[in-house]
Each structure stands twice: as structure tokens, then as C-alpha cells.
């Protein structure tokens, strides 16, 4: 029996294809893990106490649940249920229901340092001034 020996060019091409496939897998894994990491660090229950303006006065609780849902309560009363999508630095709130719900989504940057969470408005409807007003305050993680 004779031994089949691949030509040098074919072997080099096969090796390069294998390296390319491995590199693509690593990039895909890193991308998925960074999105998971971003939303994983964001999940939790956060609260802020607002003293003024009078129409927002109270203790607000934002609960960001793994899987992309959230609730907002004011002084223990549930006002909003919705869905969010987040990246490492941006979050979009939308698909809201409840007495304080906004019809259109709003997008914000977010930054978490320790147990402190803050938002900065990128775009939001003027009709959703309540949402942007509450999110302008700093939140503290509860659990």
C-alpha cells in the first residue's frame, strides 16, 4: 500500500482554514459573553429616593430581571412592567404596560460602580418626562 502525502499547498490551506475557524469561534464566544456580562451585571433591584420635583417625590424601585424584563414601583406601588435590552453601556426601555407606561422606547447610557447605578438620557419621548426624570437620579442596588 502506498501512503498518501498531501501536497504542501493543500496542507497549508487546510491549516489556515482550521485557524480561521478557531479564531471565528473565539470572537463569537467573546461577543456573546460580553453581552451576557453586561446584562448580568445590570440585573438586580435598585432604589432611589426623590425629594423634588413634587410629582416624582417618593422612593422608586427599578427591578431589572435576567432575561430582559423590568418593573418600576413608586412607594411600593407597581406602576410599570416592560422589557429592556442592554449592551455594555446602553439600555433601551420599552414595551411598557401599567399606569405609568410610556408608549415609545427610551434609550440611555448606564454606568454601574459598586452598588451605584446611574443613567444618562440618549433619546426619549417628551411624553415620557416621568421616565427620564426618575432615571436622572442615582440608584443604589438593594440585592
C-alpha positions in Angstrom: 0.0 0.0 0.0 1.2 3.4 -0.8 1.0 6.3 1.7 -0.9 9.4 0.5 1.0 12.5 1.2 -0.8 15.8 0.8 1.0 18.5 -1.2 2.4 21.3 0.8 -0.1 23.9 -0.5 -3.1 21.8 0.4 -1.8 21.2 3.9 -1.1 24.9 4.4 -4.6 25.9 3.2 -6.2 23.3 5.5 -4.2 24.6 8.5 -5.2 28.2 7.7 -8.9 27.3 7.4 -8.7 25.5 10.8 -7.0 28.5 12.4 -9.6 30.8 10.9 -12.5 28.7 12.2 -10.9 28.7 15.7 -10.5 32.4 15.6 -14.1 33.0 14.5 -15.3 30.7 17.3 -13.3 32.7 19.9 -14.6 36.0 18.6 -18.2 34.8 18.7 -17.7 33.5 22.3 -16.2 36.7 23.5 -19.0 38.8 21.9 -21.7 36.6 23.5 -20.0 36.6 26.9 -19.6 40.4 26.8 -23.4 40.9 26.2 -24.1 38.3 28.9 -21.7 40.0 31.2 -23.3 43.4 30.6 -26.8 42.3 31.3 -25.6 40.1 34.1 -24.0 43.0 36.0 -27.1 45.1 35.4 -29.7 42.7 36.8 -30.9 43.4 40.3 -33.2 45.6 42.4 -32.3 49.3 42.6 -33.9 52.1 44.5 -33.7 55.9 44.7 -35.4 58.5 46.8 -36.6 61.6 45.0 -37.5 64.7 47.1 -38.2 67.1 44.2 -39.9 67.8 41.9 -43.1 67.1 43.8 -44.7 64.9 41.1 -41.8 62.4 41.3 -41.4 62.6 45.1 -41.1 59.1 46.7 -39.0 56.0 46.8 -38.6 54.5 43.4 -37.6 50.8 42.9 -36.3 49.6 39.5 -36.1 45.8 39.2 -34.1 44.6 36.2 -34.7 40.9 35.8 -32.4 38.4 34.0 -33.9 37.8 30.6 -34.8 41.4 29.8 -37.9 42.3 31.8 -38.3 45.0 34.4 -40.7 46.6 36.8 -40.9 50.1 38.3 -42.6 50.8 41.6 -43.1 54.1 43.5 -43.6 53.9 47.3 -44.4 50.2 46.9 -47.0 50.6 44.2 -46.2 48.8 40.9 -46.5 51.3 38.1 -44.8 49.8 35.1 -43.8 46.5 33.6 -41.6 46.4 30.5 -38.8 44.9 28.5 -35.3 46.1 28.3 -32.3 45.3 26.1 -28.8 46.2 27.2 -25.2 46.3 26.0 -22.1 47.2 27.9 -23.0 50.8 28.0 -26.6 51.3 26.7 -30.0 50.3 27.7 -33.3 50.6 26.0 -36.6 50.5 28.0 -39.8 49.7 26.1 -42.9 47.6 25.6 -44.3 49.1 28.8 -47.7 48.4 30.4 -49.2 49.9 33.6 -50.4 53.3 34.8 -47.0 55.0 34.3 -46.2 53.3 31.0 -44.6 55.1 28.0 -45.8 54.4 24.5 -42.4 54.7 23.0 -39.0 53.2 24.0 -36.3 55.3 25.6 -32.5 54.8 25.3 -30.0 55.7 28.0 -26.3 55.0 28.7 -25.7 53.3 32.0 -22.8 53.1 34.4 -22.6 50.8 37.5 -19.9 51.4 40.1 -20.1 49.0 43.0 -23.8 49.1 44.1 -24.5 52.5 42.4 -26.3 52.7 39.1 -26.7 55.9 37.0 -28.4 56.6 33.7 -27.8 59.3 31.1 -30.6 60.0 28.5 -29.6 59.4 24.9 -33.2 59.6 23.4 -36.6 59.5 24.9 -40.0 61.0 24.0 -41.0 64.3 25.6 -44.2 62.5 26.7 -42.0 60.2 28.9 -40.7 63.0 31.1 -41.5 60.9 34.1 -39.2 58.1 33.0 -36.4 60.5 32.2 -37.0 62.4 35.4 -36.7 59.2 37.6 -33.8 57.8 35.6 -31.9 61.1 36.1 -31.4 60.1 39.7 -28.7 57.8 41.1 -29.9 54.3 42.1 -28.5 52.0 44.8 -28.6 48.2 44.4 -30.7 46.5 47.0 -29.8 42.9 46.4 
